[in-house]
Amino acid sequence: MNRSPLAQPFPAMPQIAGVVPRVARAGYKNWDRCDLTFFEFVEGTSVAGVFTRNICCSAEVEFGRGQVQLGQARALVVNAGNSNAFTGIRGREAVEQIMGQVASQLDCLPSDVFVSSTGVIGVPLPLDKARHGLAQAFASSACTWQEAAEAIGTTDTFPKGVTASAMLATTRVEIAAIIKGSGMIAPDMATMLGYIFTDAAVSSQFLQHCLDAANKATFSCITVDSDTSTSDTVLAFATGRAGNETLVDFDSPGADAFAAAIHDVCRQLAHLVVRDGEGAHKFIEVAVTGAQDDDSARRIGLAIANSPLVKTAIAGEDANWGRVVMAVGKAGEPADRDRLSIGFGGTWAARNGLPLADYDEAPVAAHLRGREIRIDADLGIGGGRATVWTCDLTHDYIAINADYRT
């Protein structure tokens, strides 16, 4: 598969004290690559997570929702090539086997072991391959962050990772994160599979608060194709090895800086997923202002970002702002046709419900020939605002998904 033209280079990422990543070849599909990733965490690691709202979710998601309530983690296992979703009791048995095998290896509770799987829906995860892959992983040396990012991918065309740091009073803490996702992206809470690791000491409750807040403005504001996966998961793990005073709320020293760093990491991860959208040639930012409130603005932004007509117009570099008007009007949110303004790349094409008399399409056409596209929609009825990110819709998206299982 060709590398996305919007791909970003994998960054240099710090080791996170208390986290050991390993990869192995379970052979879930007929491919010559590692497809099982195993992360071991030091005792005392706290965890937080957000999961798909897709009703037909996987057993991994069902287990994970309960496990994050307990607030602690010793391991994470990620399987690539098989989502283990819509597999009934056999899917649950596969997750329980993995949790039990890891728990025996680490002498911990099965509930301390998190499992994620991604890939084809409706095929039970092979128990023998999972068992063999884990045995390999246990015996393997630690891998790099890039190797871990490559191992969790499916239709991804490049490995995705970001890093950040924050000063908590006098203590510097590090954050490293990886993510996979390319198609079936319209998260209603998270994206495909994303994992955030930090050496900060953070209570699970405050970590969850930071992740929830970041998710609302990042992962829940991206879309590739309007389809929400059965397996969407984002997990954050904090080992506490940095030695800072444990963050328990915003009164803790450095809590604001930590929350800002988590938000920044989530935003970068979300953008990487859009940049690797299946068949994507252009990264699109949709900025909605003047809406009734922020939630309404987000829903309008997603209506624009999910419109096949808008996305194909951008793919064809056609400054058809009428399609944006259509998308705003179909969103089902408060709007006033005669106050609506539409623009591309900083150039307004229509203001207050009318095309501008002196509108010059030349700068808009030049903007649409680039890789980074901005669409502005100002509703003129309130103070609500939101930013949503998506990509264009090309012939390549059809080709990738028409042949996905073959």
N, C-alpha and C positions, 0 to 999 in steps of 0.2 A: 504494500500500500504506500502510495506516495506521501511524503512528509507534507504536512499542511504548510501553505505559503505564509501562514500567520504564526508559525511555530516560534517559540522562544527558547534560547539556549538554557540548558540545565545549569543552575547556579552552584557555586561552591557552598556547601552546607556544613554547619558545625555538627560534631558529635553531640548527642544529648546524653548527659550522665544519667545512668539508670535505664537506658534503652539499648537493646542489642537486636539489630535486624539480621535476618538470614533468609535465603531463598533456596528453593529446591524445584525439581522437575517431577511433578505428580503425574503428568501426562493426561490431563483432563481432555485435551484435544490433540489432534495429530499435528503437532507443531514442535519445532526444535528450539525450545526456550524454557526458561523457568516460569512456572505458573502457580506456585505456592509460596507465599511470603509469611514468615513467622517472626513476630516481634516479642521479645521477652522483656518484662518490666521488673524493676526492683520492687521489693515489698514496700507497701505504703503508697503506691502510685494511685492517684485519684483519677476519675474518669467522668466525662460528660458526653452526651451524644444527642443528635437529632436524626430522625428517621423518616422514611417515606410515608405519605398518607395514602398511598395506593392500597386499596382494600385487599387486593390479591398479592399481598407481600409475602416474602420468603420466611422460612422458619428462622433464619439468621436474624432477620429484623424483629420478629416476635420475641426471641430470646433476648436480643440486645436491649429492647425497650425495658424489660424487667431488670436486666443486669445493671443498667446505668442508675437505677434507683438505689442500688446498694452502694454505689460510689467508689468501688475499688477495682483494680485490674492488675493481673500478673502477666497476661499474654493477649496477643491478637493474631489470628490466622486469617489470611485472605486467599481465597481460591479464585483463579481466573479461568474463564472458558466455560463455566457452568454456573448458572445463577442459583440452582437448587430451589427455584421458585415453582409453585404449582406442582409439587411433588408429594403432597400428603404426608402420611406417617413416615414414609421412607426419607423424606427430606428432614424431618425432625430427628430421626435416628442417625442420620449422617452428622448433623450438628452435635448431637449428644456424644457420638463416638469421638469426634474431634476434641470436644471439651474434656471428655474423660481421659483421652490419651495425653493431652497436654497437662492436665491436672496431675496425672500420675508422674509425669516427667518433672514437674516443678514442685510437687508436693504442696499443691494449693487446692482451693475449692473449684469445682467445675464452673461455678458462676463467676469466677475471676477470669475466665477465658472467653474472649470475644471472638466471634466468627463472622466473616463477610464472604459472600460469593457473588460473582458477576459473570454473565455470559448468556447462553441459550436458556430460555424458559421452558419448563416442562420435562426436563431430563434429570432424574435423581442423581445426586453427586455420588460417584462410584466409591464405595467404602474402602475397597482394597487400594485404590489409587491414593485416596486421602491418607490412609494409614501409612503407605509406603512413602509418600511425599513428606509427611511429618517426621518419620524416622530419619530421612535424609537431612531434613532441616535441623534436627536436634544435633546431628553429627557435623554440621557444616560450620565453617568459620563465619564471623560477622561479614556482612556485605556492605556495599556503599549505599547511600541514599538513592543514587541513580539506578542501581541494580534493583532495589526494592520498587522504585517507581515503574520501571520497565516490567517487572514481574506481575504487577497488579493490573496491567492494561489489557484491553481486548482489541477493539477497533482503533484505539489511540494510535496516532502517527508520530507522537513524540512524548518522552517522559516529562512529567510535570512536577516541579518542586519549587518551593519558596522558603525563605527564611527571614527572620526578624529578631530583634533583641529589644530589651527594655531595661531601664534602671529602676529597681524597686528600692527606694532610699539609696543605700550605698552598694547594693548588690545588683550585678548585671545578670540577667537571665536570658537564655537562648530559646528560640522557637524554630523548629524545623517541621515542614509539612510536605506531604505528597498527595496527589489526587489522580484519579482516572476518570475519564468521561469523554464521550465524543458524540454519541447519539442517544436517543431516548432521554433527552434532557429538557424537562420543564418542571424543575423541582418545586414541590409544594412545601418544602421544609429544608431540603438539603440538595446535594447533587449526587452523582453516581456513587463513587466511593472515595472519601477523603479522610486523611488522618493527620492530626496535629500533635506534635510532641514537644514538651517543654520541660526544662529542669527546674522550673519554678515550684515553690511550695504553695499550693492553692487548694482550698477546700473544694470538694466535689460540687457543693451547692453554688459557690461563686463561679467556678469554672463553667457550670451549666448556664448560669446567668449571662456570662460573657459570650458563650457560644450561641445562645438563643438570640441575643441582641445582634450579634454579628451576622448570623444566618438570615435574619429578617431583611437586612439591607444588602446582602451579597448573594448567597446561594439561592435565595427565594426571589431573586431579581434577574435570573438568567434563563434563557430558553434557546434551544437549538431547533426543536421540532414540535413542541407542545405536548410531548408524551412523557408522563411521569413514570419512572422505572419502578419495578416491584422490589428493588433491592437498595434504593438510595439510602446511604448512610454517611454521616460525618461524625467521627469520634475524636475527642481531645483527651490526651493523657498527660498528667503532670507528675513527675517523679519526685519533686521536692529536694533534689540533690543540690540545688544552687545554694541552699542554706539561708534563704531570706525568711523573714518573719511571715508565717503563713497568711496568705490573703484570704480573708473570710467575708469581706464586704468592701464598699468603697471608702470606708474610713481607714482601711489598712494602708500602710505606707506603700506607695507605688501602684495602688490598685488601678488608678486611672490610666497610667502608662501601660500596664499589662492589658487592660481591656482594649485600649487603642491598638496595641500590637496584634492582638487576636483578630480584631476587625480588619486590620491591614492585611494580615495573612489570608483571611477568608476572602477578601476582595480580590487579591491576586490569584488565588486558587480558582475562584469562580471565572475570572477572565481567561485563565488558561484553558478551561474546559470549552468556553465559547470559541476560542482561537483554534481549537482542534475539532470544532463542530464538523460532522461528517460532510465532506464536500465543500467546506467553507473556503471562500476566497477573500471575504471582507468581514471585518469586525465592526459591529454596528452598536452605537450608543444611542438610546432613545431617552431624551430628557423631557419630562412632562412637568409643566408649571401651571399655576393658576387654577388648579383643580379644587374641588370642594374640600378635600382633605388628603393627607398623604396616602392613605390606603386606596382611595379612589384613583389617585394619580398613578399608583403602582398598577392597578388593574387596567387602566387605560394604556399605560406603557406596554404591558404584556399583550394587550389586544393588537397594538401596532406591531410589536416584535414577533408575534405568532402569525401574522397575516401572510399567507403564501403570496398574495399579490404584492404586498410591500417588499417582501424578501426577494421575490424574483425581479422586481423592478430594480432593486439595488444590485442584484447580480448582473442585470443587463445594463447597469449604469444609466438608467432612465429616470430623469427628474420628475417622476409622475406623482406630484404632491397630492393629487386627488385621491390616491389610494390611502394616504395617511388620514385624510378627512374621513373616508369611509370607515377606517378602522376605529377612529375615535367614536364615530357615531354608532357603531355596532357594539361597543363595549358594555352598554347597559348602565353607564354611569352618568351622573348629572353633567350636562354640557349645554352650551348655547351656541348654535351654529353661527350666530352673528357676532360672537365675541372670539371665535376660534382663530388662532394664528398658526401657520405652519412654516418651518424653515429647514434648510439643509446646510450644515457646515458653517453656521453663522450668518447665512444669507436668508432673509425672510422672503418667501414666495407669496404668502397671503397673510393679511392682517385684518382682524376684526370681521371675518366672514367674507372677505373679498380679495381677489387677486390684486397684487400691487400694480398700479398703472405703469410704474417705471421698473418693473421686475426684469432683471437681466439674468438669463439662465446660464450664461457662460461660466461664471464662477461656481455655480452649483454643479454643472457638468464636469468641470475640472475636479471638484471635490469628490464626486462619485467615481472618478477614475482611480482614486487612491485606495489603499487598503483599510484605512481607518475612517469610518463614516459616522456622522452625527445627524440625528433627526431631532428637531425641536417641535414640540406642540404646546402652545400656551392657550389654556381654556378661558382665561380671563374672568373666572367667576369666584375665585377664592385664593387661599394661601397654600394649598396642598401642592407638594412636589415629590417627584420620585425619579430615579434613574434606573433603567433596565438595559441589559446587554443581550445581544443576539448576533447571529451571523446571516449571511445571505443564503438563498436556497438555489442550488445549482444542479445540473444533470448528474454530477458525481454523487450527490446524496441518494438519488434513485438507484444508481448502479451499485453502491455499497450495500444498500438495504434489500435490494432485490435478490442479491446473492449471499446474504448474511449467513445462512445455515449451510451453504454449499461451498 
